[in-house]
Amino acid sequence: MKIYPGVGHGFMNDHDPADATLVLRFLARISGTKYDQAATEDARRRIIGFFDTHLRGGVTD
């Protein structure tokens, strides 16, 4: 587990606000949800590494 100091919930959500409903935009604003590119890049790298290590060998067709 990795904690990114100063990075809030939803930091990987880089969706266009125009695609969200008014309620979701409001909730994002009051909850402090904000995209963080550096944290997202690191988290995605770590997630893929975890999957490669722990799941790749177990995949069958």
QUIPE-V676438 format. One record per run of one state. SS is the DSSP state (h for helix, s for strand, l for the rest). FROM is the first residue (numbers start at 1). TO is the last residue. Records with the same first field share a line. If there is no record, write none. Layout:
SS->FROM-TO / FROM-TO
This chain:
l->1-16 / 20-21 / 32-36 / 55-55 / 59-61
h->17-19 / 22-31 / 37-54 / 56-58
